[in-house]
């Protein structure tokens, strides 16, 4: 049995992940120590529950801020970036 993988870009670096992985799992696999910073205290935060309850995994995915990375399935070429500080309004 072979496992299908896709390449995504985590903070600009290519990472091969399982095709059914979440963006949060890809970020963890890439070795990110944190995925966002608190907009008030600048404290580093990382995925916690991995099921959409805690909102600790907010990231910028394909240019869209404040996406729950644990709820977004990866796709080839996806860009997954840390969300630093408050969300930028567009």
PDB file of N, CA, C and O in Angstrom:
ATOM      1  N   UNK A   1       0.852  -1.178   0.000  1.00  0.00           N
ATOM      2  CA  UNK A   1       0.000   0.000   0.000  1.00  0.00           C
ATOM      3  C   UNK A   1       0.898   1.241   0.000  1.00  0.00           C
ATOM      4  O   UNK A   1       1.785   1.378   0.843  1.00  0.00           O
ATOM      5  N   UNK A   2       0.656   2.134  -0.949  1.00  0.00           N
ATOM      6  CA  UNK A   2       1.437   3.368  -1.000  1.00  0.00           C
ATOM      7  C   UNK A   2       0.578   4.521  -0.525  1.00  0.00           C
ATOM      8  O   UNK A   2      -0.637   4.535  -0.719  1.00  0.00           O
ATOM      9  N   UNK A   3       1.205   5.451   0.077  1.00  0.00           N
ATOM     10  CA  UNK A   3       0.516   6.614   0.613  1.00  0.00           C
ATOM     11  C   UNK A   3       0.755   7.798  -0.321  1.00  0.00           C
ATOM     12  O   UNK A   3       1.900   8.129  -0.628  1.00  0.00           O
ATOM     13  N   UNK A   4      -0.309   8.426  -0.765  1.00  0.00           N
ATOM     14  CA  UNK A   4      -0.190   9.575  -1.656  1.00  0.00           C
ATOM     15  C   UNK A   4       0.218  10.811  -0.859  1.00  0.00           C
ATOM     16  O   UNK A   4      -0.279  11.045   0.243  1.00  0.00           O
ATOM     17  N   UNK A   5       1.128  11.597  -1.428  1.00  0.00           N
ATOM     18  CA  UNK A   5       1.556  12.833  -0.773  1.00  0.00           C
ATOM     19  C   UNK A   5       1.355  14.013  -1.722  1.00  0.00           C
ATOM     20  O   UNK A   5       1.235  13.852  -2.936  1.00  0.00           O
ATOM     21  N   UNK A   6       1.322  15.200  -1.124  1.00  0.00           N
ATOM     22  CA  UNK A   6       1.268  16.448  -1.887  1.00  0.00           C
ATOM     23  C   UNK A   6       2.338  17.373  -1.319  1.00  0.00           C
ATOM     24  O   UNK A   6       2.762  17.218  -0.174  1.00  0.00           O
ATOM     25  N   UNK A   7       2.765  18.328  -2.124  1.00  0.00           N
ATOM     26  CA  UNK A   7       3.728  19.322  -1.658  1.00  0.00           C
ATOM     27  C   UNK A   7       2.986  20.609  -1.355  1.00  0.00           C
ATOM     28  O   UNK A   7       2.259  21.142  -2.193  1.00  0.00           O
ATOM     29  N   UNK A   8       3.186  21.102  -0.131  1.00  0.00           N
ATOM     30  CA  UNK A   8       2.648  22.397   0.298  1.00  0.00           C
ATOM     31  C   UNK A   8       3.833  23.264   0.711  1.00  0.00           C
ATOM     32  O   UNK A   8       4.954  22.774   0.846  1.00  0.00           O
ATOM     33  N   UNK A   9       3.577  24.545   0.909  1.00  0.00           N
ATOM     34  CA  UNK A   9       4.641  25.475   1.306  1.00  0.00           C
ATOM     35  C   UNK A   9       4.300  26.051   2.668  1.00  0.00           C
ATOM     36  O   UNK A   9       3.325  26.786   2.825  1.00  0.00           O
ATOM     37  N   UNK A  10       5.119  25.705   3.646  1.00  0.00           N
ATOM     38  CA  UNK A  10       4.911  26.163   5.018  1.00  0.00           C
ATOM     39  C   UNK A  10       5.943  27.232   5.312  1.00  0.00           C
ATOM     40  O   UNK A  10       7.142  26.957   5.345  1.00  0.00           O
ATOM     41  N   UNK A  11       5.476  28.447   5.525  1.00  0.00           N
ATOM     42  CA  UNK A  11       6.358  29.616   5.678  1.00  0.00           C
ATOM     43  C   UNK A  11       7.380  29.668   4.549  1.00  0.00           C
ATOM     44  O   UNK A  11       8.541  30.017   4.761  1.00  0.00           O
ATOM     45  N   UNK A  12       6.931  29.316   3.345  1.00  0.00           N
ATOM     46  CA  UNK A  12       7.762  29.400   2.145  1.00  0.00           C
ATOM     47  C   UNK A  12       8.586  28.175   1.818  1.00  0.00           C
ATOM     48  O   UNK A  12       9.143  28.085   0.724  1.00  0.00           O
ATOM     49  N   UNK A  13       8.679  27.218   2.747  1.00  0.00           N
ATOM     50  CA  UNK A  13       9.483  26.021   2.517  1.00  0.00           C
ATOM     51  C   UNK A  13       8.607  24.864   2.032  1.00  0.00           C
ATOM     52  O   UNK A  13       7.535  24.631   2.590  1.00  0.00           O
ATOM     53  N   UNK A  14       9.045  24.137   1.003  1.00  0.00           N
ATOM     54  CA  UNK A  14       8.250  23.002   0.522  1.00  0.00           C
ATOM     55  C   UNK A  14       8.268  21.853   1.528  1.00  0.00           C
ATOM     56  O   UNK A  14       9.306  21.514   2.095  1.00  0.00           O
ATOM     57  N   UNK A  15       7.090  21.264   1.731  1.00  0.00           N
ATOM     58  CA  UNK A  15       6.947  20.137   2.655  1.00  0.00           C
ATOM     59  C   UNK A  15       6.041  19.111   1.984  1.00  0.00           C
ATOM     60  O   UNK A  15       4.958  19.456   1.512  1.00  0.00           O
ATOM     61  N   UNK A  16       6.468  17.868   1.939  1.00  0.00           N
ATOM     62  CA  UNK A  16       5.639  16.783   1.423  1.00  0.00           C
ATOM     63  C   UNK A  16       4.849  16.191   2.581  1.00  0.00           C
ATOM     64  O   UNK A  16       5.422  15.756   3.580  1.00  0.00           O
ATOM     65  N   UNK A  17       3.526  16.180   2.438  1.00  0.00           N
ATOM     66  CA  UNK A  17       2.641  15.676   3.496  1.00  0.00           C
ATOM     67  C   UNK A  17       1.628  14.710   2.887  1.00  0.00           C
ATOM     68  O   UNK A  17       1.416  14.696   1.675  1.00  0.00           O
ATOM     69  N   UNK A  18       1.014  13.915   3.734  1.00  0.00           N
ATOM     70  CA  UNK A  18      -0.041  13.006   3.283  1.00  0.00           C
ATOM     71  C   UNK A  18      -1.166  13.821   2.654  1.00  0.00           C
ATOM     72  O   UNK A  18      -1.515  14.896   3.142  1.00  0.00           O
ATOM     73  N   UNK A  19      -1.724  13.302   1.574  1.00  0.00           N
ATOM     74  CA  UNK A  19      -2.747  14.021   0.824  1.00  0.00           C
ATOM     75  C   UNK A  19      -4.003  14.292   1.649  1.00  0.00           C
ATOM     76  O   UNK A  19      -4.769  15.195   1.313  1.00  0.00           O
ATOM     77  N   UNK A  20      -4.230  13.538   2.712  1.00  0.00           N
ATOM     78  CA  UNK A  20      -5.417  13.753   3.535  1.00  0.00           C
ATOM     79  C   UNK A  20      -5.123  14.525   4.817  1.00  0.00           C
ATOM     80  O   UNK A  20      -5.974  14.589   5.704  1.00  0.00           O
ATOM     81  N   UNK A  21      -3.936  15.109   4.930  1.00  0.00           N
ATOM     82  CA  UNK A  21      -3.534  15.842   6.139  1.00  0.00           C
ATOM     83  C   UNK A  21      -4.193  17.218   6.205  1.00  0.00           C
ATOM     84  O   UNK A  21      -4.639  17.759   5.193  1.00  0.00           O
ATOM     85  N   UNK A  22      -4.245  17.765   7.400  1.00  0.00           N
ATOM     86  CA  UNK A  22      -4.727  19.139   7.573  1.00  0.00           C
ATOM     87  C   UNK A  22      -3.548  20.103   7.439  1.00  0.00           C
ATOM     88  O   UNK A  22      -2.389  19.700   7.532  1.00  0.00           O
ATOM     89  N   UNK A  23      -3.855  21.362   7.224  1.00  0.00           N
ATOM     90  CA  UNK A  23      -2.812  22.386   7.151  1.00  0.00           C
ATOM     91  C   UNK A  23      -2.063  22.480   8.483  1.00  0.00           C
ATOM     92  O   UNK A  23      -0.857  22.724   8.494  1.00  0.00           O
ATOM     93  N   UNK A  24      -2.761  22.291   9.597  1.00  0.00           N
ATOM     94  CA  UNK A  24      -2.103  22.318  10.911  1.00  0.00           C
ATOM     95  C   UNK A  24      -1.120  21.157  11.045  1.00  0.00           C
ATOM     96  O   UNK A  24      -0.019  21.332  11.567  1.00  0.00           O
ATOM     97  N   UNK A  25      -1.510  19.978  10.578  1.00  0.00           N
ATOM     98  CA  UNK A  25      -0.613  18.821  10.622  1.00  0.00           C
ATOM     99  C   UNK A  25       0.617  19.084   9.758  1.00  0.00           C
ATOM    100  O   UNK A  25       1.728  18.701  10.125  1.00  0.00           O
ATOM    101  N   UNK A  26       0.424  19.733   8.619  1.00  0.00           N
ATOM    102  CA  UNK A  26       1.553  20.072   7.749  1.00  0.00           C
ATOM    103  C   UNK A  26       2.507  21.023   8.458  1.00  0.00           C
ATOM    104  O   UNK A  26       3.724  20.872   8.357  1.00  0.00           O
ATOM    105  N   UNK A  27       1.963  21.999   9.174  1.00  0.00           N
ATOM    106  CA  UNK A  27       2.798  22.948   9.908  1.00  0.00           C
ATOM    107  C   UNK A  27       3.588  22.241  11.001  1.00  0.00           C
ATOM    108  O   UNK A  27       4.767  22.528  11.206  1.00  0.00           O
ATOM    109  N   UNK A  28       2.941  21.323  11.697  1.00  0.00           N
ATOM    110  CA  UNK A  28       3.642  20.564  12.741  1.00  0.00           C
ATOM    111  C   UNK A  28       4.709  19.664  12.121  1.00  0.00           C
ATOM    112  O   UNK A  28       5.819  19.561  12.643  1.00  0.00           O
ATOM    113  N   UNK A  29       4.371  19.013  11.007  1.00  0.00           N
ATOM    114  CA  UNK A  29       5.344  18.153  10.334  1.00  0.00           C
ATOM    115  C   UNK A  29       6.547  18.953   9.852  1.00  0.00           C
ATOM    116  O   UNK A  29       7.668  18.444   9.828  1.00  0.00           O
ATOM    117  N   UNK A  30       6.313  20.209   9.465  1.00  0.00           N
ATOM    118  CA  UNK A  30       7.402  21.069   8.996  1.00  0.00           C
ATOM    119  C   UNK A  30       8.309  21.510  10.140  1.00  0.00           C
ATOM    120  O   UNK A  30       9.376  22.077   9.905  1.00  0.00           O
ATOM    121  N   UNK A  31       7.888  21.251  11.382  1.00  0.00           N
ATOM    122  CA  UNK A  31       8.718  21.590  12.530  1.00  0.00           C
ATOM    123  C   UNK A  31       8.502  22.986  13.078  1.00  0.00           C
ATOM    124  O   UNK A  31       9.318  23.479  13.858  1.00  0.00           O
ATOM    125  N   UNK A  32       7.406  23.637  12.679  1.00  0.00           N
ATOM    126  CA  UNK A  32       7.144  24.970  13.247  1.00  0.00           C
ATOM    127  C   UNK A  32       6.900  24.830  14.746  1.00  0.00           C
ATOM    128  O   UNK A  32       6.092  24.005  15.174  1.00  0.00           O
ATOM    129  N   UNK A  33       7.574  25.607  15.514  1.00  0.00           N
ATOM    130  CA  UNK A  33       7.373  25.583  16.962  1.00  0.00           C
ATOM    131  C   UNK A  33       6.090  26.283  17.377  1.00  0.00           C
ATOM    132  O   UNK A  33       5.558  26.038  18.460  1.00  0.00           O
ATOM    133  N   UNK A  34       5.598  27.158  16.506  1.00  0.00           N
ATOM    134  CA  UNK A  34       4.338  27.864  16.757  1.00  0.00           C
ATOM    135  C   UNK A  34       3.746  28.260  15.413  1.00  0.00           C
ATOM    136  O   UNK A  34       4.453  28.370  14.412  1.00  0.00           O
ATOM    137  N   UNK A  35       2.434  28.472  15.412  1.00  0.00           N
ATOM    138  CA  UNK A  35       1.749  28.789  14.154  1.00  0.00           C
ATOM    139  C   UNK A  35       1.168  30.203  14.124  1.00  0.00           C
ATOM    140  O   UNK A  35       0.805  30.712  13.063  1.00  0.00           O
ATOM    141  N   UNK A  36       1.086  30.821  15.278  1.00  0.00           N
ATOM    142  CA  UNK A  36       0.591  32.203  15.341  1.00  0.00           C
ATOM    143  C   UNK A  36       1.101  32.853  16.617  1.00  0.00           C
ATOM    144  O   UNK A  36       1.626  32.181  17.505  1.00  0.00           O
ATOM    145  N   UNK A  37       0.941  34.166  16.696  1.00  0.00           N
ATOM    146  CA  UNK A  37       1.214  34.862  17.948  1.00  0.00           C
ATOM    147  C   UNK A  37      -0.070  35.536  18.410  1.00  0.00           C
ATOM    148  O   UNK A  37      -0.907  35.937  17.601  1.00  0.00           O
ATOM    149  N   UNK A  38      -0.206  35.651  19.717  1.00  0.00           N
ATOM    150  CA  UNK A  38      -1.374  36.301  20.305  1.00  0.00           C
ATOM    151  C   UNK A  38      -1.372  37.779  19.909  1.00  0.00           C
ATOM    152  O   UNK A  38      -0.346  38.444  20.049  1.00  0.00           O
ATOM    153  N   UNK A  39      -2.497  38.307  19.416  1.00  0.00           N
ATOM    154  CA  UNK A  39      -2.526  39.708  18.982  1.00  0.00           C
ATOM    155  C   UNK A  39      -2.317  40.708  20.116  1.00  0.00           C
ATOM    156  O   UNK A  39      -1.956  41.857  19.858  1.00  0.00           O
ATOM    157  N   UNK A  40      -2.533  40.302  21.351  1.00  0.00           N
ATOM    158  CA  UNK A  40      -2.404  41.221  22.483  1.00  0.00           C
ATOM    159  C   UNK A  40      -1.032  41.115  23.145  1.00  0.00           C
ATOM    160  O   UNK A  40      -0.357  42.122  23.360  1.00  0.00           O
ATOM    161  N   UNK A  41      -0.624  39.877  23.468  1.00  0.00           N
ATOM    162  CA  UNK A  41       0.603  39.678  24.244  1.00  0.00           C
ATOM    163  C   UNK A  41       1.804  39.253  23.404  1.00  0.00           C
ATOM    164  O   UNK A  41       2.929  39.219  23.904  1.00  0.00           O
ATOM    165  N   UNK A  42       1.575  38.929  22.137  1.00  0.00           N
ATOM    166  CA  UNK A  42       2.613  38.431  21.238  1.00  0.00           C
ATOM    167  C   UNK A  42       3.129  37.048  21.654  1.00  0.00           C
ATOM    168  O   UNK A  42       4.169  36.601  21.170  1.00  0.00           O
ATOM    169  N   UNK A  43       2.403  36.373  22.550  1.00  0.00           N
ATOM    170  CA  UNK A  43       2.764  35.028  22.988  1.00  0.00           C
ATOM    171  C   UNK A  43       2.636  34.054  21.819  1.00  0.00           C
ATOM    172  O   UNK A  43       1.706  34.154  21.019  1.00  0.00           O
ATOM    173  N   UNK A  44       3.561  33.125  21.727  1.00  0.00           N
ATOM    174  CA  UNK A  44       3.537  32.127  20.662  1.00  0.00           C
ATOM    175  C   UNK A  44       2.507  31.052  20.980  1.00  0.00           C
ATOM    176  O   UNK A  44       2.422  30.573  22.111  1.00  0.00           O
ATOM    177  N   UNK A  45       1.720  30.678  19.965  1.00  0.00           N
ATOM    178  CA  UNK A  45       0.657  29.691  20.117  1.00  0.00           C
ATOM    179  C   UNK A  45       0.833  28.609  19.053  1.00  0.00           C
ATOM    180  O   UNK A  45       1.448  28.853  18.015  1.00  0.00           O
ATOM    181  N   UNK A  46       0.296  27.420  19.305  1.00  0.00           N
ATOM    182  CA  UNK A  46       0.411  26.301  18.369  1.00  0.00           C
ATOM    183  C   UNK A  46      -0.880  25.480  18.399  1.00  0.00           C
ATOM    184  O   UNK A  46      -1.666  25.608  19.338  1.00  0.00           O
ATOM    185  N   UNK A  47      -1.105  24.648  17.395  1.00  0.00           N
ATOM    186  CA  UNK A  47      -2.300  23.799  17.393  1.00  0.00           C
ATOM    187  C   UNK A  47      -2.377  22.990  18.685  1.00  0.00           C
ATOM    188  O   UNK A  47      -1.370  22.515  19.209  1.00  0.00           O
ATOM    189  N   UNK A  48      -3.589  22.852  19.171  1.00  0.00           N
ATOM    190  CA  UNK A  48      -3.785  22.162  20.437  1.00  0.00           C
ATOM    191  C   UNK A  48      -4.774  21.011  20.292  1.00  0.00           C
ATOM    192  O   UNK A  48      -4.405  19.851  20.482  1.00  0.00           O
ATOM    193  N   UNK A  49      -6.021  21.317  19.960  1.00  0.00           N
ATOM    194  CA  UNK A  49      -7.041  20.270  19.951  1.00  0.00           C
ATOM    195  C   UNK A  49      -7.104  19.501  18.633  1.00  0.00           C
ATOM    196  O   UNK A  49      -7.516  18.341  18.621  1.00  0.00           O
ATOM    197  N   UNK A  50      -6.710  20.116  17.541  1.00  0.00           N
ATOM    198  CA  UNK A  50      -6.732  19.516  16.204  1.00  0.00           C
ATOM    199  C   UNK A  50      -8.128  19.082  15.756  1.00  0.00           C
ATOM    200  O   UNK A  50      -8.264  18.197  14.911  1.00  0.00           O
ATOM    201  N   UNK A  51      -9.174  19.711  16.328  1.00  0.00           N
ATOM    202  CA  UNK A  51     -10.534  19.380  15.896  1.00  0.00           C
ATOM    203  C   UNK A  51     -11.453  20.596  15.837  1.00  0.00           C
ATOM    204  O   UNK A  51     -12.675  20.443  15.847  1.00  0.00           O
ATOM    205  N   UNK A  52     -10.887  21.802  15.776  1.00  0.00           N
ATOM    206  CA  UNK A  52     -11.681  22.999  15.544  1.00  0.00           C
ATOM    207  C   UNK A  52     -12.337  23.644  16.738  1.00  0.00           C
ATOM    208  O   UNK A  52     -13.201  24.505  16.571  1.00  0.00           O
ATOM    209  N   UNK A  53     -11.957  23.258  17.935  1.00  0.00           N
ATOM    210  CA  UNK A  53     -12.589  23.806  19.134  1.00  0.00           C
ATOM    211  C   UNK A  53     -11.815  24.994  19.719  1.00  0.00           C
ATOM    212  O   UNK A  53     -12.429  25.978  20.131  1.00  0.00           O
ATOM    213  N   UNK A  54     -10.502  24.920  19.762  1.00  0.00           N
ATOM    214  CA  UNK A  54      -9.719  25.883  20.551  1.00  0.00           C
ATOM    215  C   UNK A  54      -9.254  27.132  19.792  1.00  0.00           C
ATOM    216  O   UNK A  54      -8.917  28.125  20.437  1.00  0.00           O
ATOM    217  N   UNK A  55      -9.219  27.130  18.471  1.00  0.00           N
ATOM    218  CA  UNK A  55      -8.779  28.269  17.655  1.00  0.00           C
ATOM    219  C   UNK A  55      -7.317  28.659  17.859  1.00  0.00           C
ATOM    220  O   UNK A  55      -6.927  29.778  17.525  1.00  0.00           O
ATOM    221  N   UNK A  56      -6.507  27.760  18.400  1.00  0.00           N
ATOM    222  CA  UNK A  56      -5.082  28.051  18.578  1.00  0.00           C
ATOM    223  C   UNK A  56      -4.295  27.913  17.277  1.00  0.00           C
ATOM    224  O   UNK A  56      -3.157  28.375  17.192  1.00  0.00           O
ATOM    225  N   UNK A  57      -4.887  27.287  16.271  1.00  0.00           N
ATOM    226  CA  UNK A  57      -4.169  26.988  15.031  1.00  0.00           C
ATOM    227  C   UNK A  57      -4.439  28.007  13.921  1.00  0.00           C
ATOM    228  O   UNK A  57      -4.206  27.702  12.752  1.00  0.00           O
ATOM    229  N   UNK A  58      -4.919  29.192  14.249  1.00  0.00           N
ATOM    230  CA  UNK A  58      -5.208  30.174  13.208  1.00  0.00           C
ATOM    231  C   UNK A  58      -3.946  30.496  12.417  1.00  0.00           C
ATOM    232  O   UNK A  58      -2.900  30.809  12.985  1.00  0.00           O
ATOM    233  N   UNK A  59      -4.067  30.413  11.091  1.00  0.00           N
ATOM    234  CA  UNK A  59      -2.937  30.666  10.202  1.00  0.00           C
ATOM    235  C   UNK A  59      -3.423  31.398   8.959  1.00  0.00           C
ATOM    236  O   UNK A  59      -4.624  31.525   8.722  1.00  0.00           O
ATOM    237  N   UNK A  60      -2.479  31.871   8.184  1.00  0.00           N
ATOM    238  CA  UNK A  60      -2.780  32.477   6.890  1.00  0.00           C
ATOM    239  C   UNK A  60      -2.640  31.367   5.858  1.00  0.00           C
ATOM    240  O   UNK A  60      -1.546  30.840   5.656  1.00  0.00           O
ATOM    241  N   UNK A  61      -3.737  31.013   5.206  1.00  0.00           N
ATOM    242  CA  UNK A  61      -3.725  29.928   4.227  1.00  0.00           C
ATOM    243  C   UNK A  61      -4.115  30.488   2.867  1.00  0.00           C
ATOM    244  O   UNK A  61      -5.209  31.021   2.686  1.00  0.00           O
ATOM    245  N   UNK A  62      -3.205  30.357   1.924  1.00  0.00           N
ATOM    246  CA  UNK A  62      -3.401  30.911   0.582  1.00  0.00           C
ATOM    247  C   UNK A  62      -3.819  32.382   0.637  1.00  0.00           C
ATOM    248  O   UNK A  62      -4.687  32.823  -0.116  1.00  0.00           O
ATOM    249  N   UNK A  63      -3.182  33.130   1.542  1.00  0.00           N
ATOM    250  CA  UNK A  63      -3.414  34.564   1.654  1.00  0.00           C
ATOM    251  C   UNK A  63      -4.604  34.965   2.507  1.00  0.00           C
ATOM    252  O   UNK A  63      -4.804  36.155   2.750  1.00  0.00           O
ATOM    253  N   UNK A  64      -5.398  34.014   2.969  1.00  0.00           N
ATOM    254  CA  UNK A  64      -6.559  34.314   3.815  1.00  0.00           C
ATOM    255  C   UNK A  64      -6.179  34.158   5.285  1.00  0.00           C
ATOM    256  O   UNK A  64      -5.811  33.065   5.716  1.00  0.00           O
ATOM    257  N   UNK A  65      -6.267  35.255   6.066  1.00  0.00           N
ATOM    258  CA  UNK A  65      -5.902  35.176   7.483  1.00  0.00           C
ATOM    259  C   UNK A  65      -6.982  34.516   8.330  1.00  0.00           C
ATOM    260  O   UNK A  65      -8.131  34.374   7.914  1.00  0.00           O
ATOM    261  N   UNK A  66      -6.578  34.120   9.523  1.00  0.00           N
ATOM    262  CA  UNK A  66      -7.469  33.580  10.552  1.00  0.00           C
ATOM    263  C   UNK A  66      -8.222  32.330  10.123  1.00  0.00           C
ATOM    264  O   UNK A  66      -9.384  32.141  10.484  1.00  0.00           O
ATOM    265  N   UNK A  67      -7.560  31.484   9.356  1.00  0.00           N
ATOM    266  CA  UNK A  67      -8.162  30.190   8.983  1.00  0.00           C
ATOM    267  C   UNK A  67      -7.801  29.168  10.049  1.00  0.00           C
ATOM    268  O   UNK A  67      -6.660  29.129  10.509  1.00  0.00           O
ATOM    269  N   UNK A  68      -8.753  28.348  10.442  1.00  0.00           N
ATOM    270  CA  UNK A  68      -8.474  27.274  11.381  1.00  0.00           C
ATOM    271  C   UNK A  68      -7.736  26.181  10.615  1.00  0.00           C
ATOM    272  O   UNK A  68      -8.350  25.390   9.898  1.00  0.00           O
ATOM    273  N   UNK A  69      -6.430  26.143  10.770  1.00  0.00           N
ATOM    274  CA  UNK A  69      -5.594  25.241   9.981  1.00  0.00           C
ATOM    275  C   UNK A  69      -5.930  23.775  10.213  1.00  0.00           C
ATOM    276  O   UNK A  69      -5.721  22.949   9.325  1.00  0.00           O
ATOM    277  N   UNK A  70      -6.445  23.438  11.384  1.00  0.00           N
ATOM    278  CA  UNK A  70      -6.771  22.033  11.647  1.00  0.00           C
ATOM    279  C   UNK A  70      -8.011  21.584  10.882  1.00  0.00           C
ATOM    280  O   UNK A  70      -8.268  20.385  10.771  1.00  0.00           O
ATOM    281  N   UNK A  71      -8.775  22.525  10.358  1.00  0.00           N
ATOM    282  CA  UNK A  71     -10.006  22.197   9.644  1.00  0.00           C
ATOM    283  C   UNK A  71      -9.859  22.296   8.127  1.00  0.00           C
ATOM    284  O   UNK A  71     -10.821  22.061   7.396  1.00  0.00           O
ATOM    285  N   UNK A  72      -8.662  22.642   7.648  1.00  0.00           N
ATOM    286  CA  UNK A  72      -8.430  22.828   6.216  1.00  0.00           C
ATOM    287  C   UNK A  72      -7.569  21.691   5.694  1.00  0.00           C
ATOM    288  O   UNK A  72      -6.447  21.492   6.160  1.00  0.00           O
ATOM    289  N   UNK A  73      -8.088  20.948   4.733  1.00  0.00           N
ATOM    290  CA  UNK A  73      -7.343  19.847   4.123  1.00  0.00           C
ATOM    291  C   UNK A  73      -6.335  20.405   3.131  1.00  0.00           C
ATOM    292  O   UNK A  73      -6.654  21.314   2.364  1.00  0.00           O
ATOM    293  N   UNK A  74      -5.131  19.870   3.142  1.00  0.00           N
ATOM    294  CA  UNK A  74      -4.092  20.342   2.222  1.00  0.00           C
ATOM    295  C   UNK A  74      -4.456  20.023   0.780  1.00  0.00           C
ATOM    296  O   UNK A  74      -5.227  19.104   0.500  1.00  0.00           O
ATOM    297  N   UNK A  75      -3.881  20.804  -0.125  1.00  0.00           N
ATOM    298  CA  UNK A  75      -3.983  20.535  -1.551  1.00  0.00           C
ATOM    299  C   UNK A  75      -2.652  20.931  -2.169  1.00  0.00           C
ATOM    300  O   UNK A  75      -1.929  21.742  -1.590  1.00  0.00           O
ATOM    301  N   UNK A  76      -2.312  20.388  -3.314  1.00  0.00           N
ATOM    302  CA  UNK A  76      -1.014  20.671  -3.920  1.00  0.00           C
ATOM    303  C   UNK A  76      -0.776  22.174  -4.107  1.00  0.00           C
ATOM    304  O   UNK A  76      -1.632  22.896  -4.618  1.00  0.00           O
ATOM    305  N   UNK A  77       0.399  22.620  -3.684  1.00  0.00           N
ATOM    306  CA  UNK A  77       0.784  24.015  -3.854  1.00  0.00           C
ATOM    307  C   UNK A  77       0.244  24.974  -2.813  1.00  0.00           C
ATOM    308  O   UNK A  77       0.512  26.173  -2.888  1.00  0.00           O
ATOM    309  N   UNK A  78      -0.509  24.478  -1.845  1.00  0.00           N
ATOM    310  CA  UNK A  78      -1.097  25.347  -0.806  1.00  0.00           C
ATOM    311  C   UNK A  78       0.004  26.105  -0.076  1.00  0.00           C
ATOM    312  O   UNK A  78       1.074  25.559   0.193  1.00  0.00           O
ATOM    313  N   UNK A  79      -0.267  27.365   0.243  1.00  0.00           N
ATOM    314  CA  UNK A  79       0.655  28.201   1.018  1.00  0.00           C
ATOM    315  C   UNK A  79       0.094  28.350   2.426  1.00  0.00           C
ATOM    316  O   UNK A  79      -1.019  28.839   2.624  1.00  0.00           O
ATOM    317  N   UNK A  80       0.888  27.918   3.394  1.00  0.00           N
ATOM    318  CA  UNK A  80       0.490  27.919   4.798  1.00  0.00           C
ATOM    319  C   UNK A  80       1.508  28.762   5.556  1.00  0.00           C
ATOM    320  O   UNK A  80       2.680  28.394   5.637  1.00  0.00           O
ATOM    321  N   UNK A  81       1.073  29.885   6.108  1.00  0.00           N
ATOM    322  CA  UNK A  81       1.999  30.797   6.784  1.00  0.00           C
ATOM    323  C   UNK A  81       1.541  31.092   8.204  1.00  0.00           C
ATOM    324  O   UNK A  81       0.350  31.086   8.516  1.00  0.00           O
ATOM    325  N   UNK A  82       2.528  31.348   9.052  1.00  0.00           N
ATOM    326  CA  UNK A  82       2.217  31.781  10.419  1.00  0.00           C
ATOM    327  C   UNK A  82       1.407  33.071  10.375  1.00  0.00           C
ATOM    328  O   UNK A  82       1.557  33.889   9.467  1.00  0.00           O
ATOM    329  N   UNK A  83       0.553  33.233  11.369  1.00  0.00           N
ATOM    330  CA  UNK A  83      -0.180  34.484  11.517  1.00  0.00           C
ATOM    331  C   UNK A  83       0.416  35.211  12.711  1.00  0.00           C
ATOM    332  O   UNK A  83       0.239  34.800  13.858  1.00  0.00           O
ATOM    333  N   UNK A  84       1.116  36.285  12.429  1.00  0.00           N
ATOM    334  CA  UNK A  84       1.835  37.012  13.466  1.00  0.00           C
ATOM    335  C   UNK A  84       1.086  38.282  13.836  1.00  0.00           C
ATOM    336  O   UNK A  84       0.810  39.123  12.980  1.00  0.00           O
ATOM    337  N   UNK A  85       0.761  38.414  15.114  1.00  0.00           N
ATOM    338  CA  UNK A  85       0.049  39.598  15.585  1.00  0.00           C
ATOM    339  C   UNK A  85      -1.406  39.590  15.159  1.00  0.00           C
ATOM    340  O   UNK A  85      -1.950  38.544  14.805  1.00  0.00           O
ATOM    341  N   UNK A  86      -2.037  40.754  15.193  1.00  0.00           N
ATOM    342  CA  UNK A  86      -3.455  40.811  14.822  1.00  0.00           C
ATOM    343  C   UNK A  86      -3.649  40.562  13.334  1.00  0.00           C
ATOM    344  O   UNK A  86      -2.772  40.824  12.512  1.00  0.00           O
ATOM    345  N   UNK A  87      -4.804  40.059  13.029  1.00  0.00           N
ATOM    346  CA  UNK A  87      -5.168  39.796  11.634  1.00  0.00           C
ATOM    347  C   UNK A  87      -5.153  41.111  10.859  1.00  0.00           C
ATOM    348  O   UNK A  87      -5.591  42.147  11.359  1.00  0.00           O
ATOM    349  N   UNK A  88      -4.649  41.051   9.648  1.00  0.00           N
ATOM    350  CA  UNK A  88      -4.631  42.227   8.777  1.00  0.00           C
ATOM    351  C   UNK A  88      -5.986  42.318   8.061  1.00  0.00           C
ATOM    352  O   UNK A  88      -6.400  41.363   7.404  1.00  0.00           O
ATOM    353  N   UNK A  89      -6.661  43.433   8.180  1.00  0.00           N
ATOM    354  CA  UNK A  89      -7.925  43.605   7.490  1.00  0.00           C
ATOM    355  C   UNK A  89      -7.669  43.941   6.044  1.00  0.00           C
ATOM    356  O   UNK A  89      -6.777  44.729   5.730  1.00  0.00           O
ATOM    357  N   UNK A  90      -8.447  43.348   5.161  1.00  0.00           N
ATOM    358  CA  UNK A  90      -8.225  43.549   3.729  1.00  0.00           C
ATOM    359  C   UNK A  90      -9.230  44.504   3.152  1.00  0.00           C
ATOM    360  O   UNK A  90      -9.193  44.790   1.955  1.00  0.00           O
TER     361      UNK A  90
END
